[in-house]
Each structure stands twice: as C-alpha cells, then as structure tokens.
Amino acid sequence: MVRLARSSAAITLLILFGCADAATDSSLAQQQALHAQSKGSPWLSSRLLTPHLTVQNPEQSKRFYQQAFGFELRDQVIKQGLPVHVEMSYLGELVLMFVPAEQATADRGNATIPPADLSQGKRYFYLYVKDLDSTVANAQQAGATLLQAPHQAAWGDRFALIADLDGYQWGLAQAASFPGELAATPAPK
C-alpha cells in the first residue's frame, strides 16, 4: 500500500516502499502483478502510476539508474540494435519507463507539444532510500549533479536533491524511522 505520511509544498511523485504493513501488501501486489502479466496485462505491475521519461541516451540512463539507485532492468524493446523502450524496477516493482528522444518524437506523431520548460520548478521524483549519503555518493559517481546536499528537512526526513543525466530532478529521502521492508534493504552499491 502506498501511504503519504507527510506533506510537502513541492509537487512530488512519492515512490514509497516499506510501510509497517508493506511486506504483506508488497508481496500481494507482486502476486497480483505476476498473475496480471501471465494473463497479458503487464500494466497492473506498475501500481498504476509509472513515470515515462524521454532521455538522450537509453544505455547511459540504464547504467545511471542501476548505479545511482540500484534499479534493475525489467524489460526493454530493441530495434535495430538500440533500445526504444526501457522499463526499470525497484524492490521488484516497476517504477520507471523511458524512451530515447527520437522515439518519443516518432510516438507523438503530429501531436502539438509545448516547448520544454527546463526549470522544473518544484517538480521532482521523491524516492525513499535506506542510506541517503551512500545513495547520493553513488548518484554523483554515476554522473548526477548535486542540487541540494543531504540535510535534515523540516518535515522530518533527511533529504537531498539531485539531477540525473537528462536533468530530471530526484528528491532522495531517508526517513527518521522506517519500519518494514525498506529498513532491511541495503543501499545500492
């Protein structure tokens, strides 16, 4: 079950694993996802909301998300030797999809898309991690830009803000106390 325990003025996508009853909920969700996939409905494994990003280089992005956050390659579609759709998972669940810029343009066809606003403002992905300092170090080694160093946030989490290789911002948080599944999960190496 996804729960929002604290609110923030920022618009965030909260990817939260490890609530007190998450071990049960997570395994049930994974069972439902496997059943849905076996019946040809992979969308259920996403918990219904999955960010879909446009990236410049899918191979570099895959390596970045694996090294920085410990995400795993879940699936990818290869055409002419290059990935045109990539899915990443975290703690066994689909959390991110991305396509190369050329594919995103082709997929949109004649749709009118307003020009990108590169100043994301208050929008970022919010990801809970077990060890904030280690995750920030891994992200920087993978090429992330540190926007806000780890600090004690007003809402109680230790928090840092980074930008990934394509400029997407990630709010990384370590909860003061976090019972359940995530507390036993080692930080990505």
C-alpha positions in Angstrom: 0.0 0.0 0.0 1.3 3.5 -0.8 0.8 6.0 2.0 1.7 9.6 2.2 2.7 10.2 5.8 4.0 13.8 5.4 3.0 16.6 3.0 5.3 18.9 1.2 4.8 22.1 -0.7 6.6 20.5 -3.6 4.7 18.6 -6.3 6.2 15.2 -5.9 5.8 11.7 -7.1 6.2 9.5 -4.0 7.6 6.1 -4.5 7.2 4.6 -1.1 8.0 1.0 0.0 8.3 -0.3 3.5 5.3 1.0 5.5 4.6 -1.1 8.6 2.4 -3.5 6.6 4.3 -3.2 3.3 5.8 -6.7 3.4 2.3 -8.1 3.2 1.0 -5.5 0.7 4.1 -5.7 -1.4 4.1 -9.5 -1.8 0.3 -9.3 -2.5 0.9 -6.6 -5.1 3.7 -8.7 -6.7 1.5 -11.8 -6.8 -1.3 -9.8 -8.5 1.3 -8.3 -10.9 2.6 -11.8 -11.8 -1.0 -13.0 -12.4 -1.8 -10.0 -14.5 1.3 -10.4 -16.6 0.6 -14.1 -17.1 -2.8 -13.0 -18.5 -1.3 -10.4 -20.8 -1.9 -7.3 -18.6 1.5 -6.0 -17.5 0.1 -2.6 -16.5 -1.1 -3.9 -13.2 2.5 -4.5 -12.1 3.1 -0.7 -12.1 0.8 0.2 -9.2 -1.0 2.2 -11.9 1.3 5.2 -12.0 4.7 5.0 -13.6 6.8 7.9 -14.8 7.6 7.7 -18.5 10.6 9.9 -19.4 12.4 10.9 -22.6 16.1 10.5 -22.4 19.0 11.3 -24.7 20.9 8.0 -24.4 19.0 5.0 -23.1 22.1 2.9 -22.5 23.7 5.7 -20.3 20.4 6.2 -18.5 20.1 2.4 -17.7 23.6 2.4 -16.2 22.9 5.6 -14.3 19.7 4.3 -12.6 21.3 1.0 -11.9 24.4 2.5 -10.3 22.8 5.5 -8.6 19.6 3.9 -7.2 20.0 0.2 -7.5 17.2 0.0 -10.1 17.1 -3.2 -12.2 16.4 -3.6 -15.9 12.9 -5.1 -16.0 12.3 -5.1 -19.8 13.4 -3.4 -23.0 12.4 -3.3 -26.6 15.3 -3.4 -29.0 15.0 -2.2 -32.6 18.0 -2.2 -35.0 20.3 -2.9 -32.1 19.1 0.0 -29.9 16.7 0.3 -27.0 13.5 2.1 -28.0 11.6 1.4 -24.7 13.2 0.6 -21.3 11.5 -0.4 -18.0 13.3 -0.3 -14.7 12.2 -1.9 -11.4 13.0 -1.2 -7.7 12.4 -3.7 -4.9 10.7 -5.9 -7.5 8.2 -3.3 -8.8 8.0 -1.3 -12.0 9.0 2.3 -11.1 10.3 3.9 -14.3 10.0 3.7 -18.1 11.9 5.7 -20.7 12.4 6.1 -24.4 15.1 7.9 -26.5 14.2 11.4 -27.7 13.9 10.2 -31.3 11.3 7.5 -30.3 9.3 10.0 -28.3 9.1 12.3 -31.3 8.0 9.4 -33.5 5.4 8.2 -31.0 3.8 11.7 -30.8 3.2 11.9 -34.5 1.5 15.2 -35.2 0.7 16.0 -31.6 1.5 19.5 -30.6 3.8 19.6 -27.5 4.6 22.9 -25.8 8.3 23.7 -25.6 10.1 22.1 -22.6 10.5 24.2 -19.6 13.9 23.2 -18.3 13.4 25.0 -15.0 11.4 22.2 -13.4 10.5 24.4 -10.5 9.1 22.4 -7.6 8.6 19.1 -9.6 10.8 16.1 -8.8 10.5 12.4 -8.1 10.6 11.6 -4.4 12.4 8.3 -3.6 12.9 6.8 -0.1 16.3 5.1 0.3 17.9 3.3 3.3 21.2 5.2 3.3 21.0 8.8 1.9 24.7 9.6 2.0 25.6 6.4 0.2 22.9 6.9 -2.4 23.9 10.5 -3.1 27.6 9.4 -3.5 26.5 6.6 -5.9 24.4 9.0 -7.9 27.3 11.5 -8.1 29.7 8.8 -9.2 27.2 7.8 -11.9 27.1 11.4 -13.2 24.3 13.1 -11.2 24.5 16.8 -10.3 24.0 17.6 -6.6 21.4 20.4 -6.3 20.9 20.2 -2.5 23.3 18.4 -0.2 21.9 15.9 2.4 20.3 17.8 5.3 17.6 17.5 7.9 14.3 18.6 6.2 11.6 20.5 8.1 9.1 17.5 7.6 11.5 15.1 9.4 13.3 13.2 6.6 17.0 13.6 5.8 16.8 14.9 2.2 18.9 15.7 -0.8 18.1 16.8 -4.3 20.0 15.7 -7.5 19.6 16.0 -11.2 20.1 12.9 -13.3 21.9 12.7 -16.7 18.9 14.2 -18.5 18.2 16.9 -16.0 15.3 15.1 -14.2 15.3 16.0 -10.5 15.2 13.4 -7.8 14.4 14.1 -4.2 16.2 11.4 -2.2 15.0 10.9 1.4 15.9 8.8 4.4 13.1 8.5 6.9 14.0 9.1 10.6 12.4 5.8 11.4 11.2 3.5 8.7 9.8 0.1 9.8 9.3 -2.7 7.4 10.8 -4.0 4.2 12.9 -1.0 3.2 14.7 -0.8 6.5 16.2 -4.2 5.8 17.2 -3.3 2.2 20.8 -2.5 1.7 21.7 0.7 -0.2 22.7 0.2 -3.8 26.4 -0.2 -4.3 
